[in-house]
Amino acid sequence: MTVGDELSERELRVLAATIKTYIETAEPAGSKTIAERSGLGISAASIRTTMGDLEAKGYLFHRHTSAGRIPTDRGYRVYVNSLSQLPQPSQRERARLHSELEQPNSAIEEILRRAAQVLGVLTQELGVAMTPTFDGVVLERLELVSVSSDRLLLVLTLQSGLVRTIFVGIPGTVVTESIVHVTRTLNERLAGLSLRDIRASLADRLRDADGVAGGRELLNIFVAQGEEIFDLESNADSVMLGSAQMLAEQPEFASNDRMRELLQLTERRDLLKNALEARGRTGMSITIGAENSDPRFAGFTLVTSAYRSGELTGVIGVLGPTRMPYEKIIGLVDHTSRLVEGLMA
């Protein structure tokens, strides 16, 4: 039995009306308010009785200082699961997204940064995005460039025209002939492989490589540091955030404790990275309150949609309090992820 299956039709209608009222007003919803706003055709007394039943079943609760009810995470889950038809973003919202994202010659990171920013503006939540996972992306070619006596610049050209640069430390000056030779060797033995396969087989592929003066020592650096060099997930700030200002102005964060929770999440990119990495790589994912595995997200909802282009996959979405306009946000997040996919193609 899934959450909400035991509820009657009347209970489902009253629950939806209570949640909609609370989302719109940010105030606990009373039976009189529900009767006046919802058009259910049910008396306030009947609504009050039904709300009491819903509270007993764990879908609503009330604070001791208020007779109005507030949805629980369980209540929100029933509400979200019942959303069979999501409204599409308005023409104004679609135009804003397109104008912000469809900039010429934009790198993927810049597209995602702007997407997180504009999602935050349109939803009044915190826009979030995660750069694509690169493990399955194929290396087309690489180049080594000497930039100082103790550093080389490694330029990786990946599938779909992606380019990544990494500094590689070396123990001392390496002659140009050795750099050219090692570059040729690495291209011969690694080009055409995914980054995942390169990390798994690098030592074997370079074991019998011959070298000119200093070449073997340079190849040994790649053998010793290959796990790090070819792990692009750890070589980049993979989490993009929009502005938290509008989210901070919501009533949920009026208390100092809740504001500290929000600030901690925005400052700890590692927490957000872990949460985003746990999302599904296909479709929409909505995690409400205590459904989040990390208790530090227990007061928040995370709505994300996966985007994909070839072997590149990532997620984009919003983080906000559990009281959020789910229909609008889910529609905007889905539309944005599809737009990002189109721009990456």
C-alpha positions as CSV (number, residue, x, y, z in Angstrom):
1,M,0.0,0.0,0.0
2,T,1.4,3.4,-1.0
3,V,1.1,6.5,1.1
4,G,-2.5,7.9,0.9
5,D,-4.2,4.7,-0.3
6,E,-6.2,4.5,2.9
7,L,-7.7,7.9,2.5
8,S,-11.3,8.5,1.4
9,E,-12.2,10.8,-1.5
10,R,-13.3,13.4,1.0
11,E,-10.1,13.2,3.0
12,L,-8.0,13.6,-0.2
13,R,-10.0,16.7,-1.2
14,V,-9.7,18.2,2.2
15,L,-6.0,17.4,2.5
16,A,-5.3,19.0,-0.9
17,A,-7.3,22.1,0.0
18,T,-5.5,22.4,3.3
19,I,-2.1,22.1,1.6
20,K,-3.0,24.6,-1.1
21,T,-4.2,27.1,1.5
22,Y,-1.0,26.7,3.6
23,I,1.2,27.1,0.6
24,E,-0.5,30.3,-0.4
25,T,-0.8,31.9,3.0
26,A,2.1,30.4,5.1
27,E,-0.4,30.3,7.9
28,P,-2.0,27.1,9.6
29,A,-5.2,26.4,7.8
30,G,-8.5,26.3,9.8
31,S,-11.7,24.6,8.7
32,K,-13.5,28.0,8.3
33,T,-10.8,29.3,6.0
34,I,-10.8,26.0,4.0
35,A,-14.6,26.2,3.6
36,E,-14.4,29.8,2.4
37,R,-11.5,29.4,0.0
38,S,-11.8,25.9,-1.5
39,G,-15.3,25.6,-2.9
40,L,-15.5,22.0,-1.7
41,G,-19.2,22.3,-0.9
42,I,-18.6,20.9,2.6
43,S,-19.5,22.6,5.8
44,A,-16.8,24.0,8.1
45,A,-17.9,21.5,10.8
46,S,-17.5,18.5,8.4
47,I,-14.1,19.9,7.2
48,R,-13.0,20.2,10.9
49,T,-13.9,16.6,11.5
50,T,-12.1,15.4,8.4
51,M,-9.0,17.4,9.3
52,G,-9.0,15.7,12.7
53,D,-9.1,12.3,11.0
54,L,-6.2,13.4,8.7
55,E,-4.2,14.5,11.8
56,A,-4.8,11.2,13.5
57,K,-3.5,9.4,10.4
58,G,-0.3,11.5,10.3
59,Y,-1.1,13.8,7.3
60,L,-1.7,17.0,9.2
61,F,-0.6,18.4,12.5
62,H,-1.3,21.6,14.5
63,R,0.8,23.7,16.8
64,H,-0.5,24.1,20.4
65,T,-0.9,27.9,19.8
66,S,-3.1,27.5,16.7
67,A,-6.3,25.6,15.8
68,G,-5.2,25.6,12.2
69,R,-3.5,22.6,10.6
70,I,-0.2,22.3,8.8
71,P,0.8,19.5,6.4
72,T,3.3,16.9,7.4
73,D,5.9,15.4,5.1
74,R,3.5,12.5,4.6
75,G,0.7,14.9,3.6
76,Y,2.9,16.7,1.1
77,R,3.9,13.3,-0.4
78,V,0.3,12.4,-1.0
79,Y,-0.3,15.8,-2.5
80,V,2.7,15.5,-4.9
81,N,1.9,12.0,-5.9
82,S,-1.6,13.2,-6.9
83,L,-0.3,15.8,-9.3
84,S,-1.2,14.1,-12.6
85,Q,-1.2,17.2,-14.7
86,L,1.5,19.8,-14.1
87,P,1.0,23.3,-15.4
88,Q,3.5,24.4,-18.0
89,P,5.6,27.5,-17.4
90,S,3.9,30.7,-18.6
91,Q,5.0,32.4,-21.8
92,R,6.8,35.0,-19.7
93,E,8.6,32.3,-17.7
94,R,9.6,30.4,-20.8
95,A,10.9,33.6,-22.5
96,R,12.9,34.5,-19.4
97,L,14.5,31.0,-19.4
98,H,15.4,31.1,-23.1
99,S,16.8,34.6,-23.0
100,E,19.0,33.8,-20.0
101,L,20.3,30.4,-21.2
102,E,20.5,30.7,-25.0
103,Q,23.7,32.8,-25.0
104,P,26.2,32.1,-27.9
105,N,29.4,30.1,-27.2
106,S,28.5,29.3,-23.6
107,A,30.3,26.5,-21.7
108,I,28.2,23.9,-19.9
109,E,29.2,25.3,-16.5
110,E,28.0,28.8,-17.5
111,I,24.7,27.5,-18.8
112,L,24.1,25.6,-15.6
113,R,25.2,28.6,-13.5
114,R,22.6,30.9,-15.3
115,A,20.0,28.1,-15.1
116,A,20.3,27.9,-11.3
117,Q,20.2,31.7,-11.0
118,V,17.0,32.1,-13.1
119,L,15.3,29.1,-11.5
120,G,15.8,30.8,-8.2
121,V,14.3,34.0,-9.4
122,L,11.3,32.4,-11.0
123,T,10.5,30.0,-8.1
124,Q,11.6,32.2,-5.2
125,E,13.6,29.2,-3.9
126,L,17.3,28.3,-4.1
127,G,18.3,27.2,-7.6
128,V,20.8,24.4,-7.7
129,A,22.6,22.5,-10.5
130,M,25.3,19.9,-10.7
131,T,27.8,19.8,-13.6
132,P,27.7,16.6,-15.6
133,T,29.4,13.4,-14.5
134,F,32.4,12.9,-16.8
135,D,33.3,9.3,-16.0
136,G,31.7,7.9,-19.2
137,V,33.0,10.6,-21.5
138,V,35.6,9.6,-24.1
139,L,39.0,11.3,-24.3
140,E,39.6,12.4,-27.9
141,R,43.1,13.8,-27.4
142,L,45.3,15.5,-24.8
143,E,48.2,18.0,-24.8
144,L,50.9,18.8,-22.3
145,V,52.2,22.4,-22.1
146,S,55.1,23.6,-19.9
147,V,54.0,26.6,-17.9
148,S,56.8,26.7,-15.2
149,S,59.8,24.8,-14.0
150,D,57.6,22.6,-11.8
151,R,54.2,22.5,-13.5
152,L,52.7,21.3,-16.8
153,L,49.3,22.2,-18.1
154,L,47.3,19.1,-19.2
155,V,44.6,20.0,-21.8
156,L,42.0,17.3,-22.2
157,T,39.7,17.4,-25.3
158,L,36.7,15.3,-24.6
159,Q,33.8,14.0,-26.5
160,S,31.3,16.6,-27.7
161,G,34.0,19.3,-27.8
162,L,34.4,19.6,-24.1
163,V,37.8,20.9,-22.9
164,R,39.2,20.6,-19.4
165,T,42.6,21.8,-18.1
166,I,44.5,20.5,-15.2
167,F,47.9,21.5,-13.7
168,V,50.3,18.6,-13.1
169,G,53.2,19.1,-10.7
170,I,56.6,17.7,-11.8
171,P,59.7,17.4,-9.6
172,G,61.9,19.5,-11.9
173,T,62.5,20.9,-15.4
174,V,61.5,18.4,-18.1
175,V,63.0,19.0,-21.6
176,T,60.7,19.8,-24.5
177,E,61.6,16.5,-26.3
178,S,60.3,14.5,-23.3
179,I,57.1,16.4,-23.1
180,V,56.4,15.9,-26.8
181,H,57.2,12.2,-26.5
182,V,55.0,11.7,-23.5
183,T,52.2,13.6,-25.1
184,R,52.4,11.3,-28.1
185,T,52.5,8.2,-26.0
186,L,49.5,9.2,-23.8
187,N,47.5,10.0,-26.9
188,E,48.4,6.7,-28.6
189,R,47.4,4.6,-25.5
190,L,44.5,6.6,-24.0
191,A,42.6,8.4,-26.8
192,G,39.3,6.7,-27.5
193,L,38.8,5.5,-23.9
194,S,36.4,6.8,-21.3
195,L,37.9,8.5,-18.3
196,R,36.6,5.7,-16.1
197,D,38.5,3.1,-18.2
198,I,41.6,5.3,-18.2
199,R,41.7,5.4,-14.4
200,A,41.2,1.7,-14.2
201,S,43.8,0.7,-16.7
202,L,46.4,3.5,-16.8
203,A,49.2,1.6,-15.1
204,D,48.9,-1.4,-17.4
205,R,48.7,0.8,-20.5
206,L,51.9,2.7,-19.6
207,R,53.9,-0.1,-18.0
208,D,55.9,-1.0,-21.1
209,A,56.1,2.5,-22.7
210,D,59.6,3.5,-23.6
211,G,60.9,7.0,-23.1
212,V,63.5,9.5,-24.1
213,A,65.4,11.4,-21.4
214,G,63.1,12.3,-18.6
215,G,60.1,10.7,-20.4
216,R,59.9,7.7,-18.2
217,E,59.9,9.8,-15.0
218,L,57.1,11.9,-16.5
219,L,55.0,8.9,-17.4
220,N,55.5,7.6,-13.9
221,I,53.9,10.7,-12.6
222,F,50.8,9.9,-14.6
223,V,50.8,6.3,-13.3
224,A,51.1,7.5,-9.7
225,Q,48.6,10.3,-9.9
226,G,46.3,9.0,-12.6
227,E,43.3,8.4,-10.3
228,E,43.4,12.1,-9.4
229,I,44.4,13.6,-12.7
230,F,41.6,11.8,-14.7
231,D,38.9,12.2,-12.0
232,L,37.3,15.4,-13.3
233,E,34.6,15.2,-10.6
234,S,37.1,16.2,-8.0
235,N,38.9,18.7,-10.2
236,A,35.9,21.1,-10.4
237,D,33.4,22.9,-8.2
238,S,30.5,20.8,-9.4
239,V,27.7,22.4,-7.5
240,M,26.2,25.7,-8.9
241,L,23.9,27.8,-6.7
242,G,21.6,30.7,-7.4
243,S,21.1,33.5,-4.9
244,A,19.8,32.5,-1.5
245,Q,18.4,36.0,-0.8
246,M,14.8,35.4,-1.9
247,L,14.6,32.0,-0.2
248,A,15.9,33.6,3.0
249,E,13.1,36.1,2.9
250,Q,10.4,33.4,3.2
251,P,8.7,33.1,6.6
252,E,10.2,29.7,7.3
253,F,13.5,31.4,7.9
254,A,12.4,34.2,10.2
255,S,14.0,32.4,13.2
256,N,17.7,32.4,13.7
257,D,17.9,28.6,14.0
258,R,16.2,28.1,10.6
259,M,18.4,30.8,9.0
260,R,21.5,29.1,10.3
261,E,20.3,25.8,8.8
262,L,19.9,27.5,5.4
263,L,23.3,29.2,5.6
264,Q,25.0,25.9,6.5
265,L,23.6,24.2,3.4
266,T,24.6,27.0,1.1
267,E,28.1,27.2,2.6
268,R,28.6,23.4,2.7
269,R,28.8,22.6,-1.0
270,D,29.9,19.1,-0.1
271,L,26.5,18.4,1.6
272,L,24.6,19.6,-1.5
273,K,26.9,17.6,-3.8
274,N,26.2,14.5,-1.8
275,A,22.5,15.1,-2.0
276,L,22.5,15.8,-5.7
277,E,24.7,12.9,-6.5
278,A,22.1,10.6,-4.8
279,R,19.4,11.8,-7.3
280,G,18.3,9.5,-10.1
281,R,19.9,10.0,-13.4
282,T,16.6,10.0,-15.2
283,G,13.4,11.9,-14.9
284,M,12.1,14.0,-12.0
285,S,13.1,13.4,-8.3
286,I,11.2,15.1,-5.4
287,T,12.5,14.5,-1.8
288,I,10.4,16.0,0.9
289,G,11.6,16.8,4.4
290,A,12.5,13.7,6.4
291,E,12.6,11.6,3.2
292,N,16.1,13.1,2.7
293,S,18.8,10.7,3.9
294,D,20.8,13.6,5.5
295,P,18.9,14.9,8.6
296,R,20.3,18.4,7.9
297,F,17.9,18.5,4.9
298,A,14.9,17.4,7.1
299,G,13.2,20.8,6.9
300,F,13.7,21.2,3.1
301,T,12.3,19.8,-0.2
302,L,14.7,19.1,-3.1
303,V,13.1,19.0,-6.5
304,T,15.4,18.1,-9.4
305,S,15.3,16.8,-12.9
306,A,18.0,14.9,-14.7
307,Y,19.5,16.2,-17.9
308,R,21.5,14.1,-20.4
309,S,23.5,14.6,-23.5
310,G,25.2,11.5,-24.8
311,E,27.4,10.2,-21.9
312,L,27.0,13.5,-19.9
313,T,24.5,13.4,-17.1
314,G,23.6,15.8,-14.3
315,V,20.7,17.3,-12.3
316,I,19.2,20.7,-12.0
317,G,16.5,21.9,-9.7
318,V,15.6,23.9,-6.6
319,L,15.9,23.6,-2.8
320,G,13.3,25.2,-0.6
321,P,11.1,24.7,2.5
322,T,8.6,21.9,2.4
323,R,5.9,24.6,1.9
324,M,6.4,25.3,-1.7
325,P,4.2,25.6,-4.8
326,Y,4.9,22.1,-6.1
327,E,3.0,22.3,-9.3
328,K,4.7,25.5,-10.5
329,I,8.1,24.4,-9.4
330,I,8.0,20.9,-10.9
331,G,6.9,22.3,-14.2
332,L,9.7,25.0,-14.2
333,V,12.4,22.5,-13.2
334,D,11.3,20.0,-15.9
335,H,11.2,22.7,-18.6
336,T,14.6,24.0,-17.6
337,S,16.3,20.6,-17.7
338,R,14.9,19.9,-21.2
339,L,16.1,23.3,-22.3
340,V,19.6,22.6,-20.9
341,E,19.6,19.3,-22.7
342,G,18.8,21.0,-26.0
343,L,21.7,23.5,-25.5
344,M,24.1,20.7,-24.8
345,A,23.2,18.7,-27.8
